[in-house]
Amino acid sequence: MIARILKGASTQSSLEYNEKKEKLGVASKLAVNNLPQGRPDLYESIFKFYNEDVIVNENFKNKGFHMTISPGANETMTDEKAKKFIGAIMKKMGMGSQPYIIYKHEDTGHVHYHIVSTLVKLTGKYTGKKVEEQNHFTNLETLKNLKELEEAFGYTTGKDPTYDNKFKKTPKFEIKKGNTIKQFKSIFEDASEYFFESMQEFEAILLSKNVKVKKRTLREGLLFFGTDYKGKILTQPQGGIITDEDYRKIEDLKKPLFRYNNKELEKNIEDTVEKALYLTNSKKEFKEYLRGQNIDVIFEESKKGGYSEVFYIDNTSKAIFRNSEFTETIPLHLFNRTTSTRWNKKRQEEENITTANNKKFTIKQQTK
């Protein structure tokens, strides 16, 4: 059994994501808690009341709650047992009296559950406070809570086939570590262990590890540059990291039909990316969400605007995936349309807040 807290997801975007899945026929409402039975038309407005109208003394940004629970690869749950199990873990997390919806998903070939709620807890008719999070909303603490309940319900800790809780850290270039050449060599060796179908994809894998490569103009071989996480070059070009023979060996490692032969893995990545797209509101949040799933993102910008390609480097399976090949739920044109609307709106809101704060500061200074 694996539980994941989807940090930073708003209640509204979480509802949108799950309602979309329900309309597609791959998800259904399994149960609701402290919400009127049989009145799904009221749920959005009720959560909106909690998150926007209730007066909360504490000022906190993320009021939404979204958690997923996946039985292990060899475990199954009846609907009744799932409701009781999820109810028990919500109570253990201090969320037992909160309004929440349990969705049952069957879109990845592996039944799992999404729980959508709010972190605003009512104390009066129009007043509230923040649910006491303490440490139990981290994925590690949630897993501990899960283990404590599993024995009572007759489960053992299993493994979700789409998620590895113990991510193995992959090497990335860091300027403060020094010894640039040694870092480049280590990263190159690690990147060569990934499954990729072209040299363009291999270079994207290196970029995800803060290393940019460029072909020499007059000589054979490559030049290596160390970058920061935004892609800004931090080092002088460094040649002689690998020989021409080593580079040709990389060409031989290409797996032209890897994704074709691993459709289930590709579908799991696509599903994770779709969640990230619905549950985040900016490019930064999108990348951070996927980084939390051990997936790095490399954007290839189009001269016409938007992105001509988006690469997803899954460090768990050590494979790279292309958004242009996600045709079922988030084809590239839909990704561009969604991000241009959602991310630009978020950026405009942040700019408006900054402008308003600057005006307040100016007025305050003038009145002194």
Number of C-alpha atoms within 10 A of each C-alpha: 21 22 25 20 20 23 20 18 24 24 23 19 19 24 22 15 17 24 16 13 18 16 10 11 12 14 21 18 17 17 18 19 15 11 17 13 11 8 8 13 9 13 18 13 12 14 22 15 13 23 22 11 13 19 18 19 10 9 9 10 8 15 18 22 22 24 21 19 20 24 23 19 14 11 15 16 14 7 12 10 12 21 16 12 18 20 19 16 19 18 13 16 19 15 21 16 13 19 21 23 21 23 23 24 23 15 16 15 10 15 18 24 22 23 24 24 24 23 24 27 20 18 13 10 8 12 15 20 17 17 16 14 12 10 11 17 18 15 18 16 15 20 19 13 18 22 17 13 17 15 11 10 12 7 16 17 16 15 17 20 15 17 17 14 16 9 12 10 9 13 15 21 23 18 15 7 8 10 10 18 15 11 18 25 14 13 20 21 12 17 25 19 12 21 23 26 19 15 13 9 21 21 18 27 32 22 25 23 26 25 26 22 17 13 12 11 8 6 7 10 19 21 17 23 22 27 21 17 15 10 15 12 15 14 13 11 14 15 17 11 16 16 13 13 9 11 13 11 12 18 14 8 16 18 13 12 10 16 20 9 10 10 11 14 17 20 18 17 24 24 18 16 23 16 20 21 24 21 25 25 22 18 16 10 18 20 19 19 24 21 15 12 23 21 24 22 21 18 14 13 12 10 8 7 9 17 17 16 17 18 20 24 29 21 20 18 15 17 23 25 23 18 21 15 14 19 12 9 13 19 14 20 14 12 19 17 11 15 20 14 11 17 18 15 14 15 14 11 12 12 12 12 12 12 12 12 12 12 12 12 11 11 11 10 9 8 6 5
